[in-house]
Amino acid sequence: MHNYSRRVQRPHPLKTPRDQLMDFTIETHICPQVTLRVLGLLTQQNVEYGTLSVDHQKRGIVIQFTTKVLQPEHLEKLRAKLEAIVMVREVTVTTGIIHASANMQFPKVG
């Protein structure tokens, strides 16, 4: 009996240097649709995110994602649209080597 399975070599994904990434943290009230609204907006705005996490807490939902650094005008447009989503309380953005965390507050960039 022959084993015909082959291992396919895939190229390793290119890693983006940390200083070329932005971390978004979106704090929201508890709402079953808010995560889908945020994901829909990211898709509509063609934002390619590398990681995304959703953390349900007693006081609300924290959505975090990482993307490549955006142009200032695109960043402000995206931030305004995220803040306009019903049930969103706060949007914070960090750049560089600092990694956003649900337990930390960061100043807004811009």
Secondary structure, DSSP 8 states (H G I E B T S, - for coil): -----------------GGGEEEEEEEE-S-TTHHHHHHHHHHHTT--EEEEEEEEETTEEEEEEEEE---HHHHHHHHHHHHHSTTEEEEEEEETT----TT-------
